[in-house]
Amino acid sequence: MIHFYEFIENNLLFRQFNVDEVLYTAYDCPIEGSPVDYYVKKNYFCYIHVGGGRWKTPTEEYTFKVGDAAFLKKGAHRVYKILNGDFCALLIFVPDEFIATVMKNDCNLNFNGTKIQHTDSVIPLNLDKTLKDYFDTLLGYFSLKTPPSKSLLNIKFKELIINIATSGHNPETTNYFKEISSSGKRALKSIMEEHFLFNLRLKEFAKLSGRSIATFNRDFFKLYQMTPARWLKKKRIEYSKFLLETTDKNINEIALDIGFENTSHFIKSFKEYYNDSPLRFKKSLEEKDALAIA
């Protein structure tokens, strides 16, 4: 899995500014292959100005093109072949701590009693004129002979968080801001539902949730009454059944989609849960559909 932030940070291929742990870069690079799984240790905003791409989560599929923007949570993501071969975007990597500080110190919002609702790992942004002008202004900084001062960039980064949190045009992103600002921990259920398809290590799941490994294991068992390894296997096999029922993907594609590097292992695991091979299960579904049509 590609570690995207580490690939971008201090890479001379990309123009970038860095201040107070916020990285701002003009990403200009095609993504080869499809799909591509990548891990990013910081949340980031993505504003596309050339090409486009398709991101897939367990529950949704998002296509973004020129002029679109999205907020992507830290963690693992899956992107499919870039539209038209090219992909150029303004990326702003923002750590939880920066968002939480701005929310608490500059937004004058009260988080007491706030009901946190689950949001997907990819959140499309509604761009009003103010927000679009904001991204275009930041892009313009890269054409300056003299880079903008760090104090100006710091103000601009704060402006982005304040704009989204107070405008009312992006409630899902605002809800996520509130979640990471209220306790410093994310809901375990959200973390697991967003990342079960990816081959992450236990310490990566724990870090994403803002917990030590010991606390993660304790909270996880309290929530699911089983170990993370057992839950992940069960969840992936259940999702494979969903894919067999709702898509035309073959067994190899499904095994890859659900994080099994070995198709034979996937077939064996599927049999353990459903007493049938995925191929026979798929065939029985097709036979039922044929009878229904007849």
C-alpha positions as a Markdown table, in Angstrom:
| # | Residue | x | y | z |
|---|---|---|---|---|
| 1 | Met | 0.0 | 0.0 | 0.0 |
| 2 | Ile | 1.3 | 3.4 | -1.0 |
| 3 | His | 2.0 | 5.8 | 2.0 |
| 4 | Phe | 0.8 | 8.9 | 0.2 |
| 5 | Tyr | 1.7 | 11.6 | 2.6 |
| 6 | Glu | 5.3 | 10.3 | 2.9 |
| 7 | Phe | 5.5 | 10.2 | -0.8 |
| 8 | Ile | 4.4 | 13.8 | -1.2 |
| 9 | Glu | 6.3 | 15.4 | 1.8 |
| 10 | Asn | 9.5 | 17.0 | 0.8 |
| 11 | Asn | 9.2 | 15.5 | -2.7 |
| 12 | Leu | 11.0 | 17.9 | -5.1 |
| 13 | Leu | 8.6 | 16.9 | -7.9 |
| 14 | Phe | 5.8 | 18.9 | -6.2 |
| 15 | Arg | 5.6 | 22.6 | -5.3 |
| 16 | Gln | 4.6 | 22.9 | -1.7 |
| 17 | Phe | 4.4 | 25.0 | 1.4 |
| 18 | Asn | 4.5 | 23.7 | 5.0 |
| 19 | Val | 3.5 | 25.6 | 8.1 |
| 20 | Asp | 2.3 | 24.3 | 11.5 |
| 21 | Glu | 2.1 | 20.7 | 10.4 |
| 22 | Val | -0.2 | 21.7 | 7.5 |
| 23 | Leu | 1.2 | 20.8 | 4.1 |
| 24 | Tyr | -0.1 | 22.5 | 1.0 |
| 25 | Thr | 1.0 | 21.2 | -2.4 |
| 26 | Ala | 0.2 | 21.2 | -6.1 |
| 27 | Tyr | 0.0 | 17.6 | -7.0 |
| 28 | Asp | 0.5 | 17.0 | -10.7 |
| 29 | Cys | 0.9 | 13.3 | -11.5 |
| 30 | Pro | -1.0 | 10.5 | -13.2 |
| 31 | Ile | -1.9 | 7.5 | -11.0 |
| 32 | Glu | -0.9 | 4.3 | -12.8 |
| 33 | Gly | -2.9 | 1.1 | -12.5 |
| 34 | Ser | -6.4 | 0.5 | -11.2 |
| 35 | Pro | -7.4 | 0.3 | -8.5 |
| 36 | Val | -4.7 | 1.8 | -6.2 |
| 37 | Asp | -4.9 | 1.5 | -2.4 |
| 38 | Tyr | -3.1 | 4.2 | -0.5 |
| 39 | Tyr | -2.7 | 5.2 | 3.2 |
| 40 | Val | -2.5 | 8.8 | 4.3 |
| 41 | Lys | -1.7 | 9.8 | 7.9 |
| 42 | Lys | -3.4 | 13.2 | 7.7 |
| 43 | Asn | -6.8 | 14.4 | 6.6 |
| 44 | Tyr | -6.7 | 16.3 | 3.3 |
| 45 | Phe | -8.6 | 18.6 | 1.1 |
| 46 | Cys | -8.5 | 17.8 | -2.7 |
| 47 | Tyr | -9.4 | 20.5 | -5.3 |
| 48 | Ile | -9.1 | 19.1 | -8.8 |
| 49 | His | -8.1 | 21.4 | -11.7 |
| 50 | Val | -7.1 | 18.8 | -14.4 |
| 51 | Gly | -8.6 | 15.4 | -15.1 |
| 52 | Gly | -10.4 | 13.6 | -12.3 |
| 53 | Gly | -10.8 | 10.3 | -10.5 |
| 54 | Arg | -13.1 | 7.8 | -8.9 |
| 55 | Trp | -12.9 | 6.8 | -5.2 |
| 56 | Lys | -14.6 | 3.8 | -3.8 |
| 57 | Thr | -15.6 | 3.1 | -0.2 |
| 58 | Pro | -17.5 | 0.1 | 1.1 |
| 59 | Thr | -20.8 | 1.9 | 0.8 |
| 60 | Glu | -20.4 | 4.6 | -1.9 |
| 61 | Glu | -18.6 | 5.5 | -5.1 |
| 62 | Tyr | -17.5 | 9.1 | -5.8 |
| 63 | Thr | -16.4 | 10.6 | -9.1 |
| 64 | Phe | -14.6 | 13.9 | -9.0 |
| 65 | Lys | -13.7 | 16.1 | -12.1 |
| 66 | Val | -12.4 | 19.5 | -12.8 |
| 67 | Gly | -13.7 | 22.1 | -10.4 |
| 68 | Asp | -14.8 | 19.5 | -7.8 |
| 69 | Ala | -13.4 | 19.3 | -4.3 |
| 70 | Ala | -13.6 | 16.7 | -1.5 |
| 71 | Phe | -12.4 | 16.2 | 2.1 |
| 72 | Leu | -10.7 | 12.8 | 2.7 |
| 73 | Lys | -10.2 | 11.5 | 6.2 |
| 74 | Lys | -6.9 | 10.2 | 7.3 |
| 75 | Gly | -6.6 | 6.4 | 6.8 |
| 76 | Ala | -6.8 | 4.1 | 3.8 |
| 77 | His | -8.4 | 4.9 | 0.5 |
| 78 | Arg | -9.0 | 3.2 | -2.9 |
| 79 | Val | -8.9 | 5.2 | -6.1 |
| 80 | Tyr | -9.6 | 3.9 | -9.6 |
| 81 | Lys | -8.1 | 4.9 | -12.9 |
| 82 | Ile | -7.8 | 8.6 | -13.3 |
| 83 | Leu | -10.1 | 10.2 | -15.9 |
| 84 | Asn | -8.4 | 11.3 | -19.2 |
| 85 | Gly | -5.0 | 10.0 | -18.0 |
| 86 | Asp | -4.0 | 13.1 | -16.0 |
| 87 | Phe | -4.6 | 14.3 | -12.5 |
| 88 | Cys | -3.7 | 17.7 | -11.2 |
| 89 | Ala | -5.0 | 18.9 | -7.8 |
| 90 | Leu | -4.4 | 21.3 | -5.0 |
| 91 | Leu | -4.0 | 19.2 | -1.8 |
| 92 | Ile | -4.1 | 20.5 | 1.7 |
| 93 | Phe | -3.0 | 18.0 | 4.4 |
| 94 | Val | -4.4 | 18.9 | 7.8 |
| 95 | Pro | -3.8 | 17.0 | 11.0 |
| 96 | Asp | -6.6 | 16.5 | 13.5 |
| 97 | Glu | -4.9 | 18.7 | 16.1 |
| 98 | Phe | -4.9 | 21.7 | 13.8 |
| 99 | Ile | -8.6 | 21.3 | 13.0 |
| 100 | Ala | -9.5 | 20.8 | 16.7 |
| 101 | Thr | -7.5 | 23.9 | 17.7 |
| 102 | Val | -9.2 | 26.1 | 15.1 |
| 103 | Met | -12.7 | 24.7 | 15.9 |
| 104 | Lys | -12.2 | 25.4 | 19.6 |
| 105 | Asn | -10.4 | 28.8 | 19.4 |
| 106 | Asp | -11.8 | 30.4 | 16.3 |
| 107 | Cys | -15.3 | 29.1 | 15.5 |
| 108 | Asn | -17.1 | 29.8 | 18.8 |
| 109 | Leu | -19.0 | 26.5 | 18.6 |
| 110 | Asn | -20.3 | 24.6 | 21.6 |
| 111 | Phe | -19.7 | 20.9 | 21.4 |
| 112 | Asn | -21.5 | 20.0 | 24.6 |
| 113 | Gly | -24.3 | 17.5 | 23.8 |
| 114 | Thr | -23.4 | 17.4 | 20.2 |
| 115 | Lys | -24.7 | 14.2 | 18.5 |
| 116 | Ile | -22.0 | 12.8 | 16.3 |
| 117 | Gln | -23.3 | 11.2 | 13.1 |
| 118 | His | -21.3 | 8.8 | 11.0 |
| 119 | Thr | -19.8 | 10.2 | 7.8 |
| 120 | Asp | -18.0 | 8.4 | 5.0 |
| 121 | Ser | -14.2 | 8.4 | 4.6 |
| 122 | Val | -14.6 | 10.5 | 1.4 |
| 123 | Ile | -16.8 | 13.6 | 1.8 |
| 124 | Pro | -17.7 | 15.7 | -1.3 |
| 125 | Leu | -17.6 | 19.4 | -0.7 |
| 126 | Asn | -20.3 | 21.8 | -1.8 |
| 127 | Leu | -18.4 | 24.7 | -3.4 |
| 128 | Asp | -20.1 | 28.0 | -3.1 |
| 129 | Lys | -18.4 | 31.0 | -4.7 |
| 130 | Thr | -16.5 | 31.9 | -1.6 |
| 131 | Leu | -15.0 | 28.4 | -1.2 |
| 132 | Lys | -14.2 | 28.1 | -4.9 |
| 133 | Asp | -12.5 | 31.5 | -4.9 |
| 134 | Tyr | -10.5 | 30.4 | -1.8 |
| 135 | Phe | -9.1 | 27.4 | -3.6 |
| 136 | Asp | -8.3 | 29.4 | -6.8 |
| 137 | Thr | -6.5 | 32.0 | -4.7 |
| 138 | Leu | -4.3 | 29.3 | -3.0 |
| 139 | Leu | -3.5 | 27.9 | -6.5 |
| 140 | Gly | -2.3 | 31.4 | -7.5 |
| 141 | Tyr | 0.3 | 31.4 | -4.8 |
| 142 | Phe | 2.3 | 28.8 | -6.7 |
| 143 | Ser | 2.9 | 31.3 | -9.6 |
| 144 | Leu | 4.4 | 33.9 | -7.3 |
| 145 | Lys | 8.1 | 34.6 | -7.5 |
| 146 | Thr | 8.3 | 35.0 | -3.8 |
| 147 | Pro | 6.4 | 32.4 | -1.6 |
| 148 | Pro | 3.7 | 33.8 | 0.7 |
| 149 | Ser | 4.8 | 34.3 | 4.3 |
| 150 | Lys | 4.1 | 31.5 | 6.8 |
| 151 | Ser | 1.9 | 33.8 | 8.9 |
| 152 | Leu | -0.3 | 34.5 | 5.8 |
| 153 | Leu | -0.5 | 30.8 | 5.0 |
| 154 | Asn | -1.4 | 30.0 | 8.6 |
| 155 | Ile | -4.3 | 32.5 | 8.4 |
| 156 | Lys | -5.4 | 31.0 | 5.1 |
| 157 | Phe | -5.5 | 27.5 | 6.5 |
| 158 | Lys | -7.5 | 28.6 | 9.5 |
| 159 | Glu | -9.9 | 30.4 | 7.1 |
| 160 | Leu | -10.6 | 27.2 | 5.3 |
| 161 | Ile | -11.6 | 25.4 | 8.5 |
| 162 | Ile | -13.7 | 28.3 | 9.8 |
| 163 | Asn | -15.4 | 28.8 | 6.4 |
| 164 | Ile | -16.5 | 25.1 | 6.3 |
| 165 | Ala | -17.5 | 24.9 | 10.0 |
| 166 | Thr | -19.6 | 28.1 | 10.0 |
| 167 | Ser | -21.1 | 28.5 | 6.5 |
| 168 | Gly | -23.6 | 25.7 | 6.9 |
| 169 | His | -22.9 | 24.5 | 3.3 |
| 170 | Asn | -20.9 | 21.4 | 4.3 |
| 171 | Pro | -22.6 | 19.8 | 7.3 |
| 172 | Glu | -21.0 | 16.4 | 6.9 |
| 173 | Thr | -17.5 | 17.8 | 7.0 |
| 174 | Thr | -18.4 | 20.0 | 9.9 |
| 175 | Asn | -19.8 | 17.0 | 11.7 |
| 176 | Tyr | -16.4 | 15.3 | 11.3 |
| 177 | Phe | -14.6 | 18.4 | 12.6 |
| 178 | Lys | -16.8 | 18.3 | 15.6 |
| 179 | Glu | -16.1 | 14.6 | 16.2 |
| 180 | Ile | -12.3 | 15.0 | 16.3 |
| 181 | Ser | -12.7 | 18.2 | 18.3 |
| 182 | Ser | -14.9 | 16.9 | 21.0 |
| 183 | Ser | -12.8 | 14.0 | 22.5 |
| 184 | Gly | -9.8 | 13.4 | 20.4 |
| 185 | Lys | -11.0 | 9.9 | 19.7 |
| 186 | Arg | -13.1 | 8.7 | 16.8 |
| 187 | Ala | -15.8 | 6.1 | 17.2 |
| 188 | Leu | -14.5 | 2.6 | 16.8 |
| 189 | Lys | -17.4 | 1.5 | 14.7 |
| 190 | Ser | -16.7 | 4.3 | 12.2 |
| 191 | Ile | -13.0 | 3.4 | 11.9 |
| 192 | Met | -13.8 | -0.3 | 11.3 |
| 193 | Glu | -16.6 | 0.2 | 8.9 |
| 194 | Glu | -14.5 | 2.6 | 6.8 |
| 195 | His | -11.3 | 0.4 | 6.7 |
| 196 | Phe | -12.2 | -3.3 | 7.0 |
| 197 | Leu | -11.4 | -3.8 | 3.3 |
| 198 | Phe | -7.8 | -2.7 | 3.7 |
| 199 | Asn | -4.9 | -4.8 | 5.1 |
| 200 | Leu | -4.0 | -2.5 | 7.9 |
| 201 | Arg | -2.0 | -3.6 | 11.0 |
| 202 | Leu | -3.6 | -3.5 | 14.4 |
| 203 | Lys | -1.5 | -0.6 | 15.5 |
| 204 | Glu | -2.7 | 1.4 | 12.4 |
| 205 | Phe | -6.3 | 0.8 | 13.4 |
| 206 | Ala | -5.5 | 1.8 | 16.9 |
| 207 | Lys | -3.7 | 5.0 | 15.8 |
| 208 | Leu | -6.6 | 6.0 | 13.5 |
| 209 | Ser | -9.0 | 5.7 | 16.5 |
| 210 | Gly | -6.7 | 7.8 | 18.8 |
| 211 | Arg | -6.1 | 4.8 | 21.1 |
| 212 | Ser | -3.2 | 2.8 | 22.4 |
| 213 | Ile | -3.2 | -0.9 | 21.2 |
| 214 | Ala | -4.3 | -2.0 | 24.7 |
| 215 | Thr | -7.2 | 0.5 | 24.9 |
| 216 | Phe | -8.2 | -0.3 | 21.3 |
| 217 | Asn | -8.4 | -4.1 | 22.0 |
| 218 | Arg | -10.4 | -3.5 | 25.2 |
| 219 | Asp | -12.8 | -1.1 | 23.6 |
| 220 | Phe | -13.1 | -3.3 | 20.5 |
| 221 | Phe | -14.0 | -6.4 | 22.5 |
| 222 | Lys | -16.5 | -4.4 | 24.5 |
| 223 | Leu | -18.2 | -3.2 | 21.3 |
| 224 | Tyr | -18.1 | -6.4 | 19.2 |
| 225 | Gln | -17.6 | -9.3 | 21.7 |
| 226 | Met | -14.8 | -10.7 | 19.5 |
| 227 | Thr | -11.2 | -10.0 | 18.5 |
| 228 | Pro | -10.4 | -7.6 | 15.7 |
| 229 | Ala | -8.9 | -10.4 | 13.5 |
| 230 | Arg | -12.1 | -12.5 | 13.8 |
| 231 | Trp | -14.3 | -9.5 | 13.1 |
| 232 | Leu | -12.4 | -8.4 | 10.1 |
| 233 | Lys | -12.5 | -11.9 | 8.5 |
| 234 | Lys | -16.3 | -12.1 | 9.2 |
| 235 | Lys | -17.0 | -8.6 | 7.8 |
| 236 | Arg | -15.0 | -9.2 | 4.7 |
| 237 | Ile | -16.7 | -12.5 | 3.9 |
| 238 | Glu | -20.1 | -10.9 | 4.5 |
| 239 | Tyr | -19.1 | -8.1 | 2.1 |
| 240 | Ser | -18.0 | -10.7 | -0.5 |
| 241 | Lys | -21.5 | -12.2 | -0.4 |
| 242 | Phe | -22.9 | -8.7 | -1.0 |
| 243 | Leu | -20.6 | -8.3 | -4.0 |
| 244 | Leu | -21.6 | -11.7 | -5.4 |
| 245 | Glu | -25.3 | -10.7 | -5.0 |
| 246 | Thr | -25.0 | -7.2 | -6.5 |
| 247 | Thr | -22.1 | -7.1 | -9.0 |
| 248 | Asp | -20.8 | -9.1 | -12.0 |
| 249 | Lys | -17.3 | -9.3 | -10.6 |
| 250 | Asn | -15.5 | -12.6 | -10.8 |
| 251 | Ile | -14.0 | -14.5 | -7.8 |
| 252 | Asn | -10.5 | -13.2 | -8.3 |
| 253 | Glu | -11.7 | -9.6 | -8.4 |
| 254 | Ile | -13.8 | -10.0 | -5.3 |
| 255 | Ala | -11.0 | -11.6 | -3.4 |
| 256 | Leu | -8.8 | -8.6 | -4.2 |
| 257 | Asp | -11.6 | -6.1 | -3.3 |
| 258 | Ile | -12.0 | -7.5 | 0.2 |
| 259 | Gly | -8.3 | -7.7 | 1.1 |
| 260 | Phe | -7.5 | -11.3 | 0.4 |
| 261 | Glu | -4.2 | -11.6 | -1.5 |
| 262 | Asn | -4.8 | -15.3 | -2.1 |
| 263 | Thr | -8.0 | -16.4 | -4.0 |
| 264 | Ser | -7.7 | -19.9 | -2.6 |
| 265 | His | -7.8 | -18.5 | 1.0 |
| 266 | Phe | -10.9 | -16.5 | 0.1 |
| 267 | Ile | -12.7 | -19.5 | -1.3 |
| 268 | Lys | -11.8 | -21.6 | 1.8 |
| 269 | Ser | -13.0 | -18.8 | 4.2 |
| 270 | Phe | -16.2 | -18.4 | 2.2 |
| 271 | Lys | -17.0 | -22.1 | 2.6 |
| 272 | Glu | -16.4 | -21.9 | 6.3 |
| 273 | Tyr | -19.1 | -19.3 | 6.7 |
| 274 | Tyr | -21.7 | -20.3 | 4.1 |
| 275 | Asn | -21.0 | -24.0 | 3.5 |
| 276 | Asp | -20.7 | -23.4 | -0.2 |
| 277 | Ser | -18.1 | -22.1 | -2.6 |
| 278 | Pro | -18.5 | -18.5 | -3.9 |
| 279 | Leu | -18.6 | -19.9 | -7.5 |
| 280 | Arg | -21.5 | -22.2 | -6.7 |
| 281 | Phe | -23.2 | -19.5 | -4.6 |
| 282 | Lys | -23.0 | -17.1 | -7.6 |
| 283 | Lys | -24.3 | -19.8 | -9.9 |
| 284 | Ser | -27.3 | -20.5 | -7.7 |
| 285 | Leu | -28.2 | -16.8 | -7.7 |
| 286 | Glu | -28.1 | -16.8 | -11.5 |
| 287 | Glu | -30.3 | -19.8 | -11.7 |
| 288 | Lys | -32.9 | -18.2 | -9.3 |
| 289 | Asp | -32.8 | -15.0 | -11.5 |
| 290 | Ala | -33.4 | -17.1 | -14.6 |
| 291 | Leu | -36.4 | -18.9 | -13.1 |
| 292 | Ala | -37.8 | -15.6 | -11.9 |
| 293 | Ile | -37.6 | -14.2 | -15.4 |
| 294 | Ala | -39.1 | -17.3 | -16.9 |
